[in-house]
Amino acid sequence: MEKASTILSLEVIVMYLRIRKAREDAGYTREQFAELLNVSNSYLAEVERGRTGVSLKTLKAICNLLGLSADYLIFGNERSQDDMLLDKIHRVDDKYLPLLDSILNQLLALQ
């Protein structure tokens, strides 16, 4: 039973390392990212070291800020370019969707 607990904690640590790498790849300092998440810098540091957990609310905010799926953060499953593009479109404010539609139509007309 102890071995399963160790495996789980390793999986959790790997998830938090993915968060840290994605944060760094996105160009956020820990301080900037903590502020965007509305959490303390020390809390985020503990999360990235795998010493404390995150709530689902915080995990969702992390995914939204970094443009990543929870599936990727938890399991490491990569997303296709199409999935990432669709996710970005879903996050666009509704008031900008007509503009986005117009831009896409113009680009498609160029082909």
PEHUWO-V689065 format. One record per residue. N is the residue number from 1. PSI is psi as a letter, one per 20 degrees, with the letter a starting at -180 (* if undefined). NEAR is the number of other ideal C-beta (glycine too) atoms within 12 Angstrom. D_LAST is the distance of its C-alpha to the last C-alpha in Angstrom with 2 decimals. Layout:
N PSI NEAR D_LAST
N PSI NEAR D_LAST
This chain:
1 h 7 59.40
2 h 8 59.26
3 g 9 56.72
4 h 10 54.18
5 g 11 54.66
6 g 12 53.93
7 g 13 50.74
8 g 17 49.56
9 h 17 50.32
10 g 15 48.43
11 h 19 45.35
12 g 26 45.71
13 g 21 46.09
14 h 21 42.93
15 g 31 41.06
16 h 30 42.41
17 h 20 41.46
18 g 32 37.85
19 g 41 38.09
20 g 27 39.54
21 g 19 36.97
22 h 25 34.05
23 g 31 35.82
24 g 17 36.30
25 h 14 32.73
26 i 20 31.59
27 j 12 33.94
28 p 24 36.53
29 r 16 40.20
30 h 26 42.47
31 g 17 43.91
32 g 17 40.60
33 g 31 39.50
34 g 26 42.93
35 g 17 42.77
36 h 21 39.38
37 i 30 40.87
38 l 16 44.06
39 r 27 46.22
40 q 17 48.59
41 g 20 47.71
42 h 15 50.58
43 g 23 49.35
44 h 32 45.87
45 g 22 47.59
46 h 20 49.66
47 g 34 46.62
48 h 32 44.81
49 i 18 48.02
50 k 22 48.28
51 i 16 51.55
52 q 19 50.63
53 r 19 48.28
54 q 27 45.68
55 r 15 45.58
56 h 13 42.72
57 g 14 42.00
58 h 27 41.74
59 g 28 39.67
60 g 17 37.17
61 g 25 37.10
62 g 37 36.58
63 g 29 33.62
64 g 21 32.05
65 h 27 32.67
66 i 32 31.37
67 k 23 28.44
68 q 33 30.12
69 q 26 31.33
70 h 25 35.06
71 g 18 34.55
72 g 26 33.43
73 g 36 36.27
74 g 22 38.89
75 i 16 37.98
76 j 19 35.59
77 p 15 32.85
78 q 14 29.51
79 q 22 26.55
80 r 13 23.13
81 h 10 20.15
82 g 10 19.06
83 g 18 22.60
84 h 19 22.68
85 g 16 19.51
86 h 15 20.98
87 g 22 24.26
88 g 18 22.90
89 g 19 21.37
90 h 16 24.77
91 i 19 26.55
92 p 18 24.77
93 p 11 27.30
94 h 12 26.84
95 i 8 26.95
96 i 14 23.65
97 g 15 21.72
98 h 13 20.69
99 g 14 19.33
100 g 20 17.46
101 g 15 16.06
102 g 13 15.01
103 g 16 13.31
104 g 17 11.39
105 g 13 10.42
106 g 12 9.34
107 g 11 7.23
108 h 10 5.58
109 h 9 5.47
110 i 8 3.79
111 * 7 0.00
